[in-house]
Amino acid sequence: MTALLEVKGLAVSYGAVPAVDGVSLEILPGELRVILGANGAGKTTIIKTLFGLLRPRAGEIRFNGEIDLLRLKPHQIHMLGVAWVPEGRQLWNTLTVMDNLRLGGFAVDDKALLERRIEEMFERFPRLRERHDQVAGSLSGGEQQMVAIARALVSAPKLLLMDEPSLGLAPLMVRDVFSLVREINSMGIAILMVEQNARQALKVAHWAYLLETGRIVESGLAAEIGNKESVQAVFLGGHA
Amino acid sequence: MELLLQQLANGLVIGSTYAVVAIGFALAFTVLRVINFAHPDIFMVGMFAGLLPATQWPALGFGIALLAGAIGACLVGFALERTVIAPLRGRDVLMTLIGTLGVAIALQNGMALIAGPDPVAYPALLPRLFIDIGPVALTLRQIVNFVICLGLLGLVSLYVRRTSYGRATRAIAERPDVAAAFGVNVSRICQFTILLASAMAGVAAVSVGMLYGSASAFVGLLYGLKAFICMLVAGNRYFEGVMVVGLAIGVIEALVTGYLSSSLRDAAAFFVLIGVLYFRPNGLFGSYAT
């Protein structure tokens, strides 16, 4: 099967400082893969580079086997069917929930279709219907995460890039977010997630990469990688 | 009491013009992170662009002059965006500041070369007519200027709140990267924003030229300074805030003229600026972090 997304030898630097150094990974259609890594390991840098927001020093990024993402601008990458749940949500805080969702579907030409999809999001997240007229900045952290996820889903993406969706949420909310991630994936949307919460992430993912200071040091089936000593030491609080 | 009401009315008329120029500044700064120092001179070019049909073919009337002002200003805005702003956008804010300042100087002196350095008479496009509204007497031209400017402000407000492009404009203002990642063509919206700001300035400029009966190659300076102050006082978070401050500065100036001294008028805006920034450095209505 052709990989939906294929990254080869990706290297990104901020000035002279390398942030990502020779990362290769791939994700097949419908898969859920996770990149585990601590703060500063380069997780967000990878996501931003995939979206054309950062220019890599070296490497290749291909979508659907043939499309070279490095030649495209962010909005063109989005039109291929890639959506983003950014780190820390990054909603448009001065805009209403409704406007955030409409902007999530900015590239959807059929406005009736977009309204239907927003309606579906309101069915799924009734809280957002109640608050559709409020500015996003006034919502609680959990509600904001719902908006961020709904905003990404209204474009009906093929691939969803999720950057630490559990960050800064209450423990109960964290469980909800991970079960939501699994549910979204079961609708056939491929997900590439970066996370620090290894325990939860490995429960939902099919495949995991372990990122340390810009390099992938381990990769394997999520069900097996949790047993590896390196992963245990860094993320699961064993043997440290 | 009559003086107060009269000065309030005069102040709203001139303030509405400040607001239109200020909103052009604010759009460029908020959406593109560009301090467009050429904006006041795009206003000036609009004034002369409207002057052309107004003197050559006066029978065509006021509407054509407004249209010509919009088109003239738009053409300059388009050229400015292509040659200076787009290539420098995303670099240090000083680069575009200096670039647009250079264009401003070129426009001023270029126009002074064509039209002469002294003010030229602006044709009376509308009859000289006084209209009494209760105790307040306004000229027809004042009223028309106010209605035009308020109309432009209303249109911008509708645009940014109710249209898909307008929402994208506000989205870029707050988070350009996220907007791009959700399918917004940032360069295209930036270009459109400059064109919109220029067209508005051009229309307002023709109306102001008619209101005062004169046009000058250096008229942009005064409006530019006032409009810039309006944006700083309001902060760039809400376009409507910039509009309100524009109107307020006009009113304050009129009150200073009426009750203190007309020679203090142009200083009033600076006192407001100092006072507001001392207590609220991000402006009255707040600013986006940059």
Interface residues (C-beta under 8 A of the other chain):
Chain A: K48 F51 G52 L53 K73 P74 H75 I77 H78 M79 A83 W84 P86 Q90 W92 N93 T94 L95 D99 R102 L103 G104 F106 A107 R151 S155
Chain B: S164 R167 A168 R170 A171 E174 R175 D177 V178 A179 A180 A181 F182 G183 V184 N185 V186 R237 Y238
